[in-house]
């Protein structure tokens, strides 16, 4: 129940419902059957929290259909969360990540999971624990991970007023074989410099480097790089389906 604070009674009720339902033959009906059982048992509070994942816009992820989302041979599968309510996005992002993780564990083959705005998941303790655990074990299932965030301080700062503790963010970095730093904001460059042991010269360069330039860190070495998209890559990145809705 990422993002929700359940009292002890509700948490015990949820745990009991899970244990009871999934040890019965009817548990094979999956998440929708579990949701239906909650309603029948009169547990409206928990059922209401689960509604978006049972009958709403996220229903495919936790249904039998969710297992087939990655079954085709598409080179890229995109989970678009932009139309969801902001308070649902962290839970949805975690569910999407878990869907890919489950597919990798079930059928290991080379895959890459890209999580944009990873801070949205890691602002919750459950989400942070899941992402760190996945970062430690993904290689065993041939799953590569790419975590993206605009503000590195969201991952590294120990300031208690920020949404993520630095411990979880640093755990992600420790398990990353490559780190790519693009242009940095003046307010964040000192934190970045300390976290990645960058001399002042490189910190200043990150403040003023042009778009597409960055610093690649791997195996104790630093490499300045320039990213230039081909015409085909630019077309994919800039693709907007609604532009062609009337064509």
C-alpha positions in Angstrom: 0.0 0.0 0.0 2.6 2.4 -1.1 1.8 6.0 -0.2 -0.8 5.1 2.3 -0.6 5.0 6.1 -2.7 2.0 7.4 -3.3 1.8 11.1 -2.4 -1.5 12.9 -6.0 -2.8 12.6 -6.2 -2.2 8.8 -2.7 -3.6 8.2 -3.6 -6.7 10.1 -6.9 -7.0 8.2 -5.1 -6.7 4.9 -2.5 -9.3 5.9 -5.2 -11.7 7.0 -7.2 -11.2 3.8 -4.2 -11.9 1.7 -3.2 -15.0 3.7 -6.8 -16.3 3.6 -7.6 -15.6 0.0 -4.5 -16.8 -1.7 -4.4 -20.1 0.2 -7.7 -21.1 -1.2 -8.4 -22.4 -4.8 -10.3 -19.3 -5.6 -7.1 -17.3 -5.1 -6.2 -18.4 -8.6 -8.7 -15.8 -9.8 -6.0 -13.3 -9.1 -6.2 -9.7 -7.9 -9.7 -9.0 -9.2 -11.0 -11.9 -7.2 -9.2 -10.6 -4.1 -10.7 -7.2 -4.6 -14.1 -8.7 -5.0 -13.7 -10.6 -1.8 -12.7 -7.5 0.1 -16.0 -5.8 -1.0 -18.0 -8.9 -0.1 -16.4 -8.9 3.4 -17.3 -5.2 3.8 -13.7 -3.9 4.0 -14.6 -0.8 2.1 -11.6 1.3 3.2 -8.9 -1.0 1.8 -11.1 -1.8 -1.2 -11.4 1.9 -2.0 -7.6 2.3 -2.0 -7.3 -0.6 -4.4 -10.0 0.5 -6.8 -7.7 2.2 -9.4 -5.8 -1.1 -9.7 -8.9 -3.3 -9.8 -11.4 -1.5 -12.0 -9.7 1.8 -12.9 -7.0 2.9 -15.3 -4.3 0.6 -13.8 -6.4 -2.6 -13.9 -4.4 -4.2 -16.7 -1.2 -4.3 -14.6 -2.6 -6.5 -11.8 -4.9 -8.6 -13.9 -4.1 -11.7 -16.0 -3.7 -9.2 -18.9 -0.8 -7.7 -17.1 1.3 -10.9 -17.5 0.9 -10.5 -21.3 2.0 -6.8 -21.5 5.6 -7.8 -22.1 4.9 -11.0 -24.0 5.1 -9.6 -27.5 8.3 -8.9 -29.4 8.0 -5.1 -29.3 11.5 -3.5 -29.0 10.1 -0.8 -26.7 7.2 -0.9 -24.2 6.2 2.4 -22.7 4.1 2.8 -19.6 2.6 6.3 -19.9 1.5 7.6 -16.5 1.1 11.3 -17.4 -2.8 11.1 -17.4 -2.9 9.7 -13.9 -3.6 11.7 -10.8 -0.3 12.9 -9.3 -0.9 10.9 -6.1 -1.4 7.7 -8.0 1.8 8.0 -10.1 4.3 6.7 -7.5 2.3 3.5 -6.9 1.7 3.1 -10.6 5.4 3.5 -11.4 6.2 0.9 -8.8 3.6 -1.5 -10.2 5.0 -1.0 -13.7 8.5 -1.7 -12.4 7.4 -4.8 -10.6 5.7 -6.0 -13.8 9.0 -5.8 -15.7 10.8 -7.4 -12.8 8.4 -10.3 -12.7 8.8 -10.8 -16.4 12.6 -10.8 -16.0 12.4 -13.3 -13.2 10.0 -15.6 -15.1 11.8 -15.5 -18.5 15.3 -14.1 -18.2 16.6 -12.5 -21.4 18.4 -9.2 -22.1 16.1 -6.3 -21.1 16.5 -2.7 -20.0 14.1 -1.0 -17.6 14.2 2.8 -17.7 12.6 4.5 -14.8 12.2 8.3 -15.3 11.8 10.5 -12.2 12.8 7.6 -10.0 12.4 9.9 -6.9 8.6 9.6 -7.2 8.9 5.9 -6.3 11.7 6.4 -3.7 9.8 9.0 -1.7 8.0 6.1 -0.1 9.9 3.6 2.1 8.4 0.6 0.4 9.3 2.0 -3.0 12.8 2.8 -2.0 13.4 -0.7 -0.6 12.0 -2.3 -3.8 14.2 -0.2 -6.1 17.4 -0.9 -4.1 16.6 -4.6 -3.9 16.0 -4.7 -7.7 19.3 -2.8 -8.3 21.1 -5.5 -6.4 19.6 -8.5 -8.1 18.7 -7.4 -11.6 21.9 -8.7 -13.2 20.9 -12.3 -12.2 17.9 -12.0 -14.5 19.7 -10.2 -17.4 17.9 -7.0 -16.5 19.6 -3.7 -17.0 18.4 -0.7 -15.1 18.5 3.0 -15.9 17.3 5.4 -13.3 16.8 9.1 -14.2 16.3 12.1 -12.0 16.5 15.8 -12.7 17.6 16.7 -9.2 20.4 14.5 -7.7 19.8 16.1 -4.3 16.5 14.2 -4.1 18.6 11.0 -4.0 21.6 12.1 -2.0 20.6 14.7 0.5 20.4 13.8 4.2 18.3 16.9 4.8 15.3 15.6 6.8 13.0 18.1 5.0 13.6 16.4 1.7 11.5 13.5 0.5 14.2 10.8 0.3 16.9 9.9 2.7 20.4 9.9 1.3 20.9 6.3 2.4 18.6 4.8 -0.3 19.9 7.0 -3.0 23.5 6.2 -2.3 22.6 2.5 -2.3 21.4 2.9 -5.9 24.6 4.6 -6.9 26.8 1.9 -5.3 25.1 -0.7 -7.5 25.4 1.4 -10.7 28.1 0.4 -13.1 27.7 3.7 -15.0 26.7 7.2 -13.9 25.9 9.9 -16.4 25.9 13.5 -15.2 24.5 16.1 -17.5 24.3 19.9 -16.9 23.9 20.7 -13.2 22.2 23.5 -11.3 24.3 25.8 -9.2 22.3 24.7 -6.1 23.1 21.0 -6.7 26.6 21.0 -8.1 28.3 20.9 -4.7 26.3 17.9 -3.6 27.1 16.2 -6.9 30.8 17.1 -6.6 31.0 15.6 -3.1 29.0 12.4 -4.0 31.1 11.7 -7.1 34.4 13.0 -5.9 34.7 15.6 -8.7 37.3 18.3 -8.7 36.2 21.9 -8.8 37.2 22.2 -12.5 34.7 19.5 -13.4 32.0 20.9 -11.2 32.4 24.3 -13.0 32.2 22.5 -16.4 29.0 20.8 -15.4 27.5 24.2 -14.7 28.1 25.5 -18.2 28.4 22.4 -20.5 26.0 22.6 -23.5 22.9 20.5 -24.0 23.9 16.9 -24.9 27.3 17.1 -23.2 27.9 15.2 -20.0 30.3 13.2 -17.8 30.3 9.4 -17.8 31.7 7.8 -14.7 32.6 4.1 -14.6 35.2 1.9 -13.0 36.9 4.8 -11.2 37.4 6.8 -14.5 35.7 9.9 -15.9 34.9 10.4 -19.6 33.5 13.6 -21.1 30.9 12.6 -23.8 28.6 14.2 -26.3 25.2 12.7 -27.1 24.0 13.3 -30.6 20.8 11.6 -31.7 20.3 10.3 -35.2 17.3 11.5 -37.2 15.6 8.2 -36.5 16.3 8.4 -32.8 15.1 12.0 -32.6 11.9 11.0 -34.3 11.3 8.3 -31.7 12.1 10.5 -28.7 10.0 13.4 -30.0 7.1 11.2 -31.1 3.7 12.6 -30.0 0.8 10.3 -31.0 -1.8 13.0 -30.7 -0.2 14.9 -33.6 -1.4 12.2 -35.9 -4.9 11.6 -34.4 -6.7 13.3 -37.3 -4.5 12.0 -40.1 
